[in-house]
Each structure stands twice: as structure tokens, then as C-alpha cells.
Amino acid sequence: MIIENSEVILSVRNLTADVDGNQILKGLNLEVKAGEIHAIMGPNGSGKSTFSKVLAGHPAYEVTGGEVIFQGQNLLEMEPEERAIAGIFLAFQYPIEIPGVSNLDFLRVAYNSRRKSQGLEEIDTFDFEDLIQEKLEIVKMNPSFLERSLNEGFSGGEKKRNEILQMALLEPKLGILDETDSGLDIDALKIVADGVNQLTSPENATILITHYQRLLNYIEPDFVHVMAEGRILTSGSKELALELEERGYDWVLEQEATEVAAR
Amino acid sequence: MTIQVSASTIPNPEELGLTAVPDRKDAYLTGLLTQCQAQDLQIIDPEIVALLSDVRDRASLWVNKLTIPTKRDEEWRFTDLSPLLQVNFQTPDKFDLPQSAVAAFILPEAPIRLVYVNGVYAPQLSAVADLPEGLVVSNLAGLPVTHRTKVGKYLAQQQGATEVFTALNTAGLTDAAVVWVSKNTVVETPIHLLFISTTGEVPVISQPRSLVVAEAGSKLSLIEHYVANVEGCPDIPVNHPYFTNQVTEIWVEENAQVNHTRNQREAGEAFHIGKSAIAQARNSRYTCNAISLGAKLSRHTLEVFQTGEGTETTLNGLTIIGGEQLADTHSAIALNHPNGITNQLHKCIVDDRAHAVFNGKVFVPQAAQLTNAGQLNRNLLLSPKARVDTKPQLEITADNVKCSHGATVSQLDAEEVFYLQSRGLNEADARNLLIEAFVAEIVNRIPVASLRQRLARCAACRTS
């Protein structure tokens, strides 16, 4: 929801970033305020996923210019775990499988890392199990998943639900969902979207990175941005997504080319 | 009655026409042999004395024809034994340890135990009273009359007996830790075989020997444990070398099940050369959980011989080494009958300048149709100077089988570390959690909770 004069959570100015010496982000600007849901769409290779990784602090991506301010702090100076603790959460496009680490233990360790940094006492196993039971309902997940190794042998849909479960537990200020809809059948998509909708509030914000309009039928964005060539080319309301669905991305790229030529 | 020693297991070299092969006169090996042969036989039963004399003599003939292996021997290509040759080992004087010395090693889940100190039976430290019916846990001298007549069928009768260190152990054979489970007996608690070495000014050689017989339809869990009587953490070198050259023979008869956990925690300056030889009869199941954390130089040779069809063999291995340690595992599964299932997962974590060696052979001859064999060796290198030599070796001539193998050598996966960091764990915690998980996959297969906890703690301490 768009709220008048709400707090700016994320401010990205003229961000440029390289991976393996290739420039991927080429001057990206974005402002996200509390309560808002932003969808970033764009063709493959436009830099959408790179942007999400840069926000989360992936070491393979080198920021070469610009700034990212998260709730008044310079995000680019923070380690990935400091960003997580400050309230950034990235739901991975391909969640990592870690055999030997039980999902339950992992969730408790992650939750307690956050509590420790807030000066709170670590939560014990029993209280944590009560807490996690509540959160499981948000993504309609079977408790048996808690006993299994983290993401190991999970289906695509189960992995994505597990990401949203983590988000529910860690209650981030800014949730970034990287292609969360990819590889999901319609039932799983509805469950995931329903989970995300339950977690949005006037205090937090969400960035949805997606290739298709389909997800936006279930999670309604306040803004839609079209990304290509490492920048946001155009922004609009949710109707823009419908137009993209109908007309593809080419007209946005052509419009941009015309504008550049006219300058 | 005389006990027949089967000619096939320790053949007399002369019967093989090897009279022409001169004795090699490996001075170092001969020195060890002389030391070990001088050990007193503490047995009076004439049948057993006769049995021991016979196998000792045969093994001695072999030792005289053999030499300490060098890196030119294929089986020892990556393991340089020259540090061993620089130490002059002696057989130990009798050494009494107080009860308090074993307290740290006792496993509450395994109340029945045999304790050996420097290879010599320590009855006052052992706990073998009130054994359930159908179970014998004893040193060789204490074997009940009923079993004395049968022991010759098993003791020193496994294949592979002419390998030099096995032969050296047999040449000095004076006793064995015996675990014997009668037909259809299920032993509820694990049996603990605890071998303690003492360290001191004089470097000692001890040659523990174990014999495990699981008769048809029986079920047994065994913990074989090598430790040192040192203050504090045994991994911290105290500059007192010693040498353990041990052999364990396990017979898993028809439909029997043996779960064997082998925990090698020798002191940091120790040399440890171990052999586990297992014979698996029809429809039997054998599982080995072999953990190697200790010793400056260690070698575990694990050989499984299939003697009937439909066997199941599971080999789990975990080596965690650092500093200048070298740990070598050579396993071989020799199938020879149809419908066998084998699964092997061997993992190594190597830090500092340590060196891990793995060679895993699986033989699937024509007779072993419908075998299902899987082998995986995963290695985690924690330092740029750490080294692993790995060689999966499947030799398959049967045509209707399912066999797979693989080996990986890697550092911690940066994507996994990042994933955990993105959930709020700092880099050190993320790395530790991943190592813990790598360890847990093996350690969690050990059926004794207190041992799992100890190993997990040691692993965390060693790798953080």
C-alpha cells in the first residue's frame, strides 16, 4: 500500500556493479517506502537477480559506483549477515541444499543470531518449536519438513515455501523475492503468494523480482518497474505489468531507444 | 583333538614353492619381529598353545620374506613410512593403569567391555561379569572350553594374512580380545573393546588383536576404540611416539548382523597401522563406521570378503586431520556371489599441511551378478596446503550389475556460506555449521549417542 509520507526504507542511487569484470548494473535508481510492494520485471539478463544479490551482499558482485541507503545506513559497507540482522531478507531463486543441517536447527540458529544482535536472550528449543508451529501455518507446511536436512530433496515448491517460512520467522523490514514464482505450479504459487500477503504490513516493504505477470495476480504491487540493460527504464502502476504481459518487453526497449536518440 | 589350521590362510611359503625366495633381511622388520616373538604366552590350554605356535611360526616365515613397504609399492604409494623407521620401538613392560584412567573412555551405553593396555589384557579395568546367555566376551586364555575347540576355525584364518603388518601381528600373537555371539542371539548393548596405549620415554610397540564371531542369525554392535593415556587432549603432540599394529578379524555368518564402529583416537605422535578383515556369509549384514582423528601417521586397511550371496555391506568413514598428520584408508570389498549390496561413503576433512589418502576397491567378478555397489568419497580441504590423494577403484567383470562411484575434493562452498550469512550467521558460524553438517552425515550413523556427542565436539574443536 502507498502511504503518504511513510518512512523511506531503501534508497538506491545510480548503482553500478560488476561480476567477473563485466558491468551488469549500469546506474540503477529506486526508492522504496514502508508499506509498499515493488515489482521489478524485465527480460532475462537485464540485471534483476544481480540487483537482489548486490542488496544482500553477495561477495561475487563488486559495486563500482552509486549508493544504497537502508534505513539511514550505508548498506554497501555492511557484511551480508549485518544486512540480514538489520532487516534485509533475500528469498533465493535457487535455495541452497545443505545435507546434514536439519531445517529446524538452521531456523533456530538463524533466529537466535538475530536475537543475539538485538541483545536478547537466545530462545530455547521448546519455545522455538512453539513459535515455528505458528509460522508453518503461514505457508501451510508440514511439520515433517523441520526434521529434514535444509532443502535437501525438497521439490521446487517446497524450497520456495521454506524461503517464505524463513521470512515469516525473521520478520524483515525489506523482503526481496527473487523469481519466487519460477518453477511453481499454480497451487504452490497461491500458497506462496498467500504467505507473502500475510507478511506485508505498513511497517515493512517488499521487492518482487519476476519475469512474468502471473505472480502479480496474487500479490498486488503498488509499483511496477521495468529493468533492462542494468537500469530501470520505466516505472508505473500495476497496469504496466498487464501491458508488459500483452505486448512483451520490446516496446519498452524501443521507447527507451527513441528517447535516447531524441536527447 | 588337534586343531587343523587351514593351509589356505597362512600358507607356508615353502609349500608355495617359495623356498627359492631368499629371506629379505629387512633389519628394521626383523628387529620388530624379534621383539614381538619374545612376548610370553600367558595361556596354558595346550590346544590353544598349539594353535598359536602354529600360526605364529607360519606368519614369522612370511615376515622374514617381506620388507617394510615403501612408496614404490602400489598399496603404499602416497604413504611414506620412513618416519616409522626412525623410531626404535620396544615391546612394553607390564603397565598397570588405575581405574580412573579409563573413566574418560567409558561409554554408558556399552557396559560390557574388554580393556587392553599396551596390547596386554587388563582384567581389573574390564567389565565382563554377568554376560547374557549366548555371548562370550573374553581374552583368549579365559575362553570357555566350549569355544576353545572352535577358535582354530576363526583365529588368524581371514584372507590377506600374508600382508606384512598383518603377518607381523600374527607372528607375535599371544592373546586376542574375543567377542563371540551364539546362533540366533541378539546382543542388546554394544560391546566396547578399548585399547589404551601409554606414552613415555621408551617408544613401545603394541599389537592388539581382536576376534569377533557372529554366528548364524545373531546380531551384534561393536565399538573398537584406540586411545592414549595422556593428560588433556590427545591430539596435542607430547613428543612420545608409540606404535600400534592391530588386526581385527570379524566373521559374520549366515543372516547375522554386525555393526562395527572403529574409533581411532591415538595420541598426536603415534603410529597406527590397523587391519579390519571381515568375512560375510550368505544374507549377512555388516556396517563399519570408521573414524580416524588421531596419530601422526595412520593407516586403516579394511577388507570385506563375501563368502555367500545376498550380503549387505555398508562402509562409512570419516577422517579429520590437521597439522602434519597423514591418514590413509585402503578399503577393499571382494564380492564373489550374486545379489550383494554395498554402499560406501568415505569423508575426509583436511586442514593445515595434513594429508589424507583414500583407495577404495570393489571387485565384482563374473560370479557376482546382480550386485548393487555404490561408492562415494568426499573431501573437504580447509587449507591451501592440505592434500588428498583419492582413488576409487571398481573392477567389474560381471555384466548385469549396478555400480557407481565418485570422488569430490573441494573447499567450503561459497554459495552455501553466503546463504547462511544472508540469514544472519556470521562467516565463522556459517563455516562451522557447514563443517558440522559434513561430519554429522557420518557421525549420526554411529549407534551410540554418547560417542556421537563426543565426536561432534572433537570435530568442532578440531576444525574451528
Boltz contact constraints between the chains, C-beta under 6 A:
constraints:
  - contact:
      token1: [A, 56]
      token2: [B, 422]
      max_distance: 6.0
  - contact:
      token1: [A, 58]
      token2: [B, 418]
      max_distance: 6.0
  - contact:
      token1: [A, 80]
      token2: [B, 421]
      max_distance: 6.0
  - contact:
      token1: [A, 80]
      token2: [B, 422]
      max_distance: 6.0
  - contact:
      token1: [A, 81]
      token2: [B, 421]
      max_distance: 6.0
  - contact:
      token1: [A, 81]
      token2: [B, 424]
      max_distance: 6.0
  - contact:
      token1: [A, 81]
      token2: [B, 425]
      max_distance: 6.0
  - contact:
      token1: [A, 81]
      token2: [B, 426]
      max_distance: 6.0
  - contact:
      token1: [A, 84]
      token2: [B, 422]
      max_distance: 6.0
  - contact:
      token1: [A, 84]
      token2: [B, 423]
      max_distance: 6.0
  - contact:
      token1: [A, 84]
      token2: [B, 424]
      max_distance: 6.0
  - contact:
      token1: [A, 85]
      token2: [B, 424]
      max_distance: 6.0
  - contact:
      token1: [A, 90]
      token2: [B, 422]
      max_distance: 6.0
  - contact:
      token1: [A, 96]
      token2: [B, 415]
      max_distance: 6.0
  - contact:
      token1: [A, 96]
      token2: [B, 416]
      max_distance: 6.0
  - contact:
      token1: [A, 96]
      token2: [B, 419]
      max_distance: 6.0
  - contact:
      token1: [A, 98]
      token2: [B, 416]
      max_distance: 6.0
  - contact:
      token1: [A, 98]
      token2: [B, 437]
      max_distance: 6.0
  - contact:
      token1: [A, 100]
      token2: [B, 437]
      max_distance: 6.0
  - contact:
      token1: [A, 100]
      token2: [B, 440]
      max_distance: 6.0
  - contact:
      token1: [A, 100]
      token2: [B, 441]
      max_distance: 6.0
  - contact:
      token1: [A, 101]
      token2: [B, 437]
      max_distance: 6.0
  - contact:
      token1: [A, 110]
      token2: [B, 423]
      max_distance: 6.0
  - contact:
      token1: [A, 110]
      token2: [B, 424]
      max_distance: 6.0
  - contact:
      token1: [A, 113]
      token2: [B, 424]
      max_distance: 6.0
  - contact:
      token1: [A, 113]
      token2: [B, 425]
      max_distance: 6.0
  - contact:
      token1: [A, 114]
      token2: [B, 424]
      max_distance: 6.0
